[in-house]
Amino acid sequence: MLTMKEKINTSKLDTRHEHGQKSKHEHDKNSASQTTRPRFKIKFTDYAIENFTSSFIVKDKVKERAITPFDVSKNTALKGLKLCQYRKGQKKYFVLFYWFNKNSWPITIGEFRLGIFGTKQCEEKVYEIVKDHTNDKGIWIKDPKQTIKDKETKIIKAIIVESQKLTINQVTERLCKDNFPKSKKQGRLTGHSIRGMCLYLIGYNWRTKHLIYVDNHKGHGSVHFKSNYQKRTAKPDDWSELFKKFPPGHGIIKDKKFNPNNERSVFDSDLGKMVIEDLTHGIVKRYIDKKHRSFGTKKNMLDTFRKLWNYARDLGLMGDEPPRNPCTEISFLRPDTPQSTSSQYNHRRFSEEQLKLIYTTCLLLSEKYPFQAEAILLMIFTGRRIEETLKIKRNYIKYAEGVIVLPANITKGRKEEFIDITPPVQFALEQIDKQIKGKWKKYQFVDWLFPSVIRIDSKKLHDDHYVRSNQTRLKSVNGCWKAIKEKTGIYGSPKLFRKTFSSIAKIVLGTTSKARALTGHEQDSTLDIHYDKTERSKAKEYAHQVAEVFNFVKKTG
């Protein structure tokens, strides 16, 4: 048994032993830290990179990417270059780390692909970047990422500008799908204007036989689609399907009956393949100015080109500074002799005797040409345009107020106008009622005052939408008018009824302003110049009346 002194000595010895072990452990630990292996660096060679595989495990965690520095000199432009490899796909990228604005930033130089983009290509690209973005001391003075971003922005902008250089056909397709918007104010063109544009842009082709042109209550036109029973082609769902069925050059009408001059639309011609902003004054004029085309046709075609150009400009398809519209200064010489039958009527009007003869003939033809004859009667008594007359609906007639209200959407001036129900107008309305209450009673629920007995499908009269649509209204009075001319021998057209009514109104009322209240003209000058026409017999009568002033002239033997 140990004495107390021996126990104390033993305890001191154990304590010294423990302290000695602890000091030795700390020494070993410090020695290990001083001899830690330096971080691994990969040689900057294609062979080394190709055969190198990164370790994605760090402290028992799996990382999605690993970055390994290259063994390059710190005194070269390659300083900061590292290899980045992704675990998924095992792709390797050259990444340059640079110091800018007191922060370290990475920039990808490119993907390593043996034989395509290796150390040589990487080195050239790095040297170029360092040269452009550092000063003589090697300090980064510009951010290469911003340089790349600016460059990409310019490229993207150039691509956008280039991509928007659309051909005339591509702009035409967009115009159709966009429902023919107006260029100077909100809204769409009228159905009549759309029909004219379609004729020159995509017409003289069976594709237009699938189109129906209608106006809504605001006078904005739109296009609906239908089947073409003549060619037995199904109804297209939309414009895309129509252009798919009839691409450029396909479906051109060659029948002389429907296309006597063998015309081709812009869409079906070589001109349609041209970039629209490359159009010039000369190209447009040469395309339009063909000998077989009338002056009116040339004017309408020019107007179509002008509207198409304005649409492309307004849509931003010509860049920030679009060229000037090539149609601006184009004009065509007006012929010294009328080229069309309609223009021959510009300076004519019906006499009172002719009006009476037309009136009685309409009554005789009423059974054979129902509603056409009545429409002509209403035009005789009101002087309204044929397009306005045929768009009158039954609910426009206000018998209690004694007027027919023409809403702005159907008048040429796009303003509300009125037709007073005078005895002659009342007579025309009664004739229409006789038709509706008699043989054509089944049309009593059709909205239009002048329904079409030829075009209406009786099987659809139960369809509320159909009976209110444009498909059920009368579109022209050509059949009845042709019969009137054959029976009476009168030379003229239905548009002369407006000229005749205007002239009579001015004579009876004494002033243009009073007559204008009935005709709806915007200006007195319009009525005076274009509508106040005096027949030859009346002019002769007026000449003799004026000659009486010179009664001092003595007859000589």
Buried (B, 14 or more C-beta within 10 A) or exposed (E): EEEEEEEEEEEEEEEEEEEEEEEEEEEEEEEEEEEEEEEEEBEBBBEBBEEBEBEBEEEEEEBEEBBBBBEBEEEEBBBBBBBBBBBEEEEBBBBBBBEBEEEEBBBEBBEBEEEEBBBEBBBEBBEEBBEEBBEEEEEBEEBBBEBEEEEEEEEEEEEEEEEBBBBBBBBBBBBBEEBBBBEEEEBBBBBEBBBBBBBBBBBBBBBBBBBBBBBEEEBBBBBBBEEBEEEEBEEBEEBEBBBEBBEBEEBBBEEEEEBEEEBBBBBBBEBBEBBBBEBEBEBBBEBBBEEEBBBBBBBBBBBBBBBBBBBBBBBEBBBEEBEEBBBEEBEBEEEEEBBEEEBBBEEBBBBEEBBEBBBEBBEEBBEEBBBBBBBBBBBBBBBBBBBBBBBBBBEBBEEEEBBBBBBEBBBBEEEEBBBEBEEBBEBBBEBBEBBBEEEBEEBEBBBBBBBBBEEBEEEEBEEEEBBBBBBBBBBBBEBBBEBBBEBBEBEBBBBBBBBBBBBBBBEEBEEBEEBBEBBBBEEBEBBBEBBBBBBEEBEEEEEEEEEEEEEEEEEEE
